[in-house]
Structures are given as C-alpha cells and as structure tokens.
C-alpha cells in the first residue's frame, strides 16, 4: 500500500496549481465579551484593517502604519488595538495565512477534495512555518519563499489526503453518490452508508485524477479510460489540447448546440463518436469499458456526485461504427457517422423554429437525447419512447423536416 500512497503523492505534486495563488498574512484580536473581532492583514498591495461586530464589518486599506492615526471611522481605543496588531505583525506573530486561488489542475479532483482538503490547507500551517514564510516574504526573498511555500502546502495536502483515505469518515465528496436517472447503473451509492476498503478508495482517487474533464453549465464531467484503452486518449489528443478543459461545443460537431443543457450520456457520446469513427478507420476494436464521473453544482453550493460505468464498447462499436454503411459524406468530403447525424436531428438548437421555442424546449430535448444514448451505451438498444417523444416535439414546435438516418440506425440496433 505504500507504493499506492507514493503514486498518490506523485499525482498531487504534479496536480497542484500555484499559478494564481495569492497569500495574505493575518493577525487578529477577538473581544468575545462585546462580540467584536479586529483583523489586520498584509499582502503585496499593503494592509487591510477589518472590524467585525456581529454580522457587520468595516474595512479600510492602508499603505503604511502611519496612516492609522488619520482614520476617522475608528475610535482611539480601536486605533490602539490595531496598533498592537501592527506590533504583533512586525514581530512575525502571524495567526493565519490566507491562501486564495489554490486548486488542482484537474477540476474533478478540485471539486472532489476542495472543501475537505484544499480549503483547510491554511488552517494546517504550523506557527513556526507561518513565521518563517512571513520572514521570507517580508525580506523579499521571492524564490526562497515560493519554494518553501510550495513544500509546505504540498506536504499538508498529501498528509490530509492520506488521513482522509485511511479514515472511516465516509461517505465523502470523493465518493460519488446516486442522483441520476433511476434506471442508470450508478456505483458507490451513499445511502445507506457503506464502508470501502482503502484499496477501493485509492483506485477511485486514481481514476478521478486520470479523467478527461469538461464543464457543461453547472455540471463537471470526467471521462476515465482504463490503461488498455490508451488509444482513446491518443485519438482525443488530436481534438482536445487540454484534457482538463474540454470544449465540448467544438468537439461535438453537430452544428448549433447549447452546452449548458448537455447531460452525461450525451457528453460521453460526443467524445466517443470522434474516437470510434477514427478506430474504424484505423481498424482498431475498443474491447474495454469506460467510466464517467459527474459533479453537479458550482461554487460553494452543495454538490452531487455520480459515477457511471459504461460496459464494454465493442458491441456499440460494431453496431454503430464498424462498416462503410455507417457513414455519410458531408459537402466538404469528410465522412461523418450516421448516428451523429441522427442525434443532431434531435437537437432543438438545429430545428427550424423560433429562438424562444428553442430556448424553452432545450432542456427537455437534451434530457430525452440523454435517455436515448443511455439505452444505446448501457443496454445496446434504442429507447423508442424517447425517439417518439422527440419526433412529436419536433412536429409540435413546427419543424417537419425528416429525422436523418433513423430507419437505418433502428435496423442496426
């Protein structure tokens, strides 16, 4: 198991993104009797004084200690308190180092362990390290400060993550929970509580870290491909320069699309359609499964985690992509899969209807497209209820153009 933890350490060291990190050194005094808190913070822009009384706060920025005496919004008593805080700051008696912008390069990992690990880093910095960092920063030893800061932060994250993985504190955000369509196979269910072996937790962590990530609206997606499917990532690299920031709008290739409403199986379809087309041309067979992680919710809001396992892709490949009859040639001379043309025909965004109708019906149409693709990927069959609903919706909204290649795709499935 030590080898596994060493692997996690290597992953985390490469994943931590220090590019946009900001640091603030803080000293504070709490007047519990009067429910008041006084905070003095210093960063590269100067000083900030903050006075908190209950839920109300007053802030003022200063360039130097000398400006304190000119603050008319502070009483003499409060000026004396802040003077003492300046004295503590000058003596390197730092109460806290606030860290802003700290994240992992992989957004799935950031969302999974952000609140439980990343957000707690500043609280874990020992007093001697706070003092040392402030000294280096104050003496403008920039390179030494950055090296020391990186070492301290990295070690804290690794230690916290190791403790978390070894603890029984489950379920945690790192383990997806079921919030999706009831018939979809969903793993790592949170209710009722389950216990996981350390090996299971480490395996899941490694999958999260190795995912190809993209955001659609308030959903964050991560596609995991097992080692034997290395050619999938190799092909995707031709279309996706940054595996941590997939632009699904550009890779989908279905004319107009509303990324905000794209749901899990539709997302994975747009990624794999490119791959499976290319694999047919290269005479490859995708004889393995893939997995999809979904995180719903952004910012500080509650997040929901889902984990889908899509079975062996070979049957879908042979039904929908293997054979020249599975493609049509576009005006530019490029071969395009007929299943993609079919899905494109179901997109409200591409219908000849009023824009307001498109906007009002986009979410429901994408939900049925997602259901249709779920049945294709997980059950290897078409869901005719979804097809009929989308056909009826199309006609009802005023677009009577034919659904492309529907009869052919039905015959294949």
Order of alpha helices (4+ residues) and beta strands (2+ residues): alpha-beta-beta-beta-beta-beta-alpha-beta-beta-alpha-alpha-alpha-alpha-beta-beta-alpha-alpha-alpha-beta-beta-alpha-beta-beta-alpha-alpha-alpha-alpha
